Amino acid sequence: MAKKTDCYLDTSALIAFLDRSDSFHALFRRLFSEPPPLVVSALVIAEGHGWFLRRYDQRRAVQFLAFIDALPGLTIRAFDAAELAKASRVGKKFADQNLTLADAHGLAIMHELRTTACWSTDRHLALDGARLVV
């Protein structure tokens, strides 16, 4: 069997998997059944936690964090001043797009790791040549 390649994980994929009402739930349920090594920005974790907190409640937000903690093969990239500078450069490069800071950081991570696969429903993450799962 061929080695699975690293894949960037976006907030929208996490939401789609964990929220059964999401139109992409079945797709991401299949993908998460045997995930490849995944990389994610700490900002994505913050976005996801906030989404479940606002949309549902504290219990669901904590369940989201428990899922992240239990997800095998997940690498969480920290967000510090150096990462802010990288994300800012990406944001400037794609200033005509409505990128969030998390989106820009994700693009910076994918560029740095030469990762072309991205689990997302957000087409912004295809700006730098990523192959999206949507």
N, C-alpha and C positions, 0 to 999 in steps of 0.2 A: 504494500500500500504506500502511496506517495505521502510524504510528510505534509501535514497541514501547515499552511502559512498563517502568519499573524494577521489579524483583522482588527480594524479600529471599530470600537463600539460607541454608537451615538445614543443620546438620551432617548430619541424617538424609538429606537429598537427595544430599549429596556421597558419603556412605557407600553409598547405594543405587546411585548411578551407578558407583562404582569397585569395588564388591564384587559380582561376578557371582552370588553365592549369595543376594543380597538379593531378596526377593519383589517389590520395586518397581524392580528393575534395568532391565527393558525400558522402563518408562515414562520413567525419567530418562535413559536412553540416547537416547530420541527427543527429549526436551526439550533436552538438552545438545547435540544435533546442530545446532541453530540457536538459541542462547540469546539472550534479550533482555539489555539492560544489567542486571547483577546487583549487588546490594550485600550485604555480609556483615560480620559482626562479627569482629574479630580473635580473640575468644573462640571462635568457631566454628572458625577455623583451628586453634587450640590443641586444641580438643576432637577434631577430626578427626584431627590428627596423633597425639594420644594413643591414639585408638581403633585406628588402624592399627598403632601400635607395640605395644600390648598384645595385640591380636587376632592379629597376624601377626608382624612383625619390623621392625627398623630400615630395611631395604631398602624395604619397602612404605610406611613412614612418610615416607621421603624421596621416593618416587614420588608420594605424596599432595601433598607440598609442590611438587614439580615441576609437577603438574597445576594447582595453584592459580596458580603463577607464569605458566603458559601460557594460562590461561583468558581469552579476550578479553572486554573490556567489564566486568571485575570491579572494583568499588570496595570496598576493605577499610577499614572504619571502625575507627579506633584505640580502645583502651580505656585511659582515664586516670582521674584523680580525678573530673573532671566527668562522664564517662560512667558511672562507678561510682555517682555520686549519682543520675543519671537511672534507671539499672537498679535501684537500691535503691528508688526511689519506685514503680516498676512492681512490684517484688517485694512491696512492702507492699500495693499496691492489690489484688493477686491472691494474698494470703497464704494463701488456702484451696486453692491449687493447688501442685503440686510442680514449681515452676519452677526451673530451674538459673539461675545468673547469666548464662550465655550466652543462655538463652531470654528472660530479662528484658531484657537488652541488645538483643536482636533486636526485641522488642516496642517498646522505646523508640525504636530506629532507625526502625521502620516508622511509628510515630506521628509522629515528627519529619519524616520525608520524605513523609508522607501516602501511603505505599506500601500498597496493599491486596492485592497478589499476593505469595504466599510459596510457595517450593518447599520442601516439608517432608513428612514422614510423621508429624509430631508435632502433635497437635491443640491443644496448649497455645498454639501460635502463632496460633490463631484467636480468642483471648480478646478481642482489641481490634479485632475486625472484619476481620481478614485473610481473604482468599480463598485457601485452601490447595490445593495440588496434591498429592493423596494417592491 
